[in-house]
């Protein structure tokens, strides 16, 4: 698809020709990486999946399972559910739920003759080890999938943490974990070159990180070659500056609305305790380091001045878009770059979810809804979720009145 697009587009109008054209969906990359890891432990997962299928196969079996849970005095906090094999996070949730009721499965195997797919002890050990390690991946998947509005700079530290984590797993004393990590790393590395460049440039444009975030993470990722890789990204920024500087455009200034969702560091911090620790170490790294930017030609002084100013203290309410909107006079070329780079979507989950909603509204049992009714239902869902999440700009009474009026008008048309 990308090759077809390149044949249709004028490469002179694309950022740096074509080197930054393709940004893979971060959520899809995570899914493919973990699916590769799961393929190595498929037999154990299948036995647990077969057990879940058996005990969720009928209301009578479900009730018997719940009765045994009560008898063993296991807290019944989650119901068993069958996963979707193509979605690793669904498999992760199935395994983590089944682990809660490990003893229940063993008890039922002694009482139910037809239940013959009890997982082995080794299967449970593997599932536990995998779930503990994939907890970070699951949290990141929820972060990537749950953000309706985000900017590219929010993800670089998370992706770096993933790569460092996989590197650590590959050195594990467990042969299964190291083999799985190597398989996942191979898949990750095939996408790293594409996604890391865009995310690194976006991180540099973040006043809280700039080049310091690369200097903090790259030694753990590239080792002795870290300085070379940092220099590559820096030169790419210079190339961008030259390209945007050659285009005669007026500064964006104060055009448009400045009301944009804040790119908050606490949202990243909530992902995992490991990341909290990493960012705390990053803060210490910033405090103990000094700027060492080298001056270049006058055409690149703007970038050098931006880097030499140092970084802002990380705060929860920093709005990167608002900052760049109000600093166009100081950094006119960088502002235009930030406007394009920060707008690059790093995940397609939101757009896919919008299209998949129709599949849940229209089914074989409900296939003759009027298009206006479907539109009203989708709008109502959007308004209600916005209100639940606290992002609605419409009052409660107004929201429900809109829904009611819209549905009534559609009913009259039918």
Phi, psi and omega in degrees: 000317180297320178297321178295320179296319181297326179289337182266340186260153173277110185297340179290341180262002181260144181304122182050044179075280179206002188292340181237031183281321190255120176240109181289149179294123183297322180293321178294321179298315178301318180298314181293322180297311184288327177300323176297321178291320180295331182298338182277345181236032186298322184298312180297319179296321180297321179293320176292320179297318179298323178295318178295318178301317183296311187275357173247009186287339181204157178301325181295317178292321177300316181295321178295322178296315180296322179298318179290328175298316179294320181296324178275359179058039173268132182293121184270079184269334182223144176273148174296142175213152181273139183275169169260118189299334183274356179241107186297324181293332174292320177294320178301314181293323177297315181294315182295327177287317180297326180299330180298326186251030180305313182292331179292318177300317181296320180295317182292329179298332180277343184251340183247109183294323184283350178274103187240011184246033179299127178296149177286164176301323179297323179298318179293321179296317179295315181300319179296315181297318181294316182296321179297321182281329183271004177300321178296316180298320180295318178298320179291322178298318177295323179294312180297321185277334187271351182269113178279328180230123181206163176242154191300330184295344185287346195250346187299314181297324180294317180293321176298318178299322178298315182295317179296320179297316179295323176298320179293319179297325181295341179262009182295148177289341177280122181297322180296315181293316181295320179294317178297318181296320179296321177294318179292322178296320180299319178290318180299315183296333179291339178254341186304316183299325182286315188273332187292326183295309181298315181293324179295316178297320178296321178295322179296326180283354177274123184299339182276347187237302183051221181285343185297326181292323175293317179295335180279317186269323189298324176301327178284338183265316185253349179066233183294341181268009185297318180298322179295317181292322177296319179295325178297316180293321179295318178295325177296321177296320177297320179297319177298318180297318178296318182294314180288331179290333180284341181273127182278092179232143176280153180301149180295327177059231185252027179292145175078178182273144178264002182278094179231151180299138180288139175272088191270140180288336181291333177294322176290320183296331182287349183298308186198148179299328180299317180292325176301314179297321181296316181290331174294319176294327177296318178301317177295323178297318179296317182295329184265359182248164179230154182290139181225033181292142179261143181281141178239201181297167184298331180293345182246009181295331181298315179293317179299319179294320179299316181290319184292342181290349181084185184250155175280154174292132182298130180224160184280338186251020181286126179252102185294324181292320178294322180297313181291331178295324184265000182240028179293328180289326181282318181230072186297317181287316178297328178296318179294322177295315180299321180300322181276317184291313184291343180272354181291123179286132180261358177212146179254013184299316183299315181291322178295321180296323179297320180286327184283344179300322181298327179292334178274332178281320181256121179225181180295338180263351180214080189240005185239026177292143178291141180307323180292326178293318178298317179298319180295319180294318180292322178294319180297318179299316180298317181294316182295316179295323178297321180291320179297319182278358177077017181252008181283140176259006181250140180294159183301312182297319181295319181300309182292330178292319176301314181298312183298314181296320182294314180296319179299319182294324179290323180295325179292329183284339185279000000 
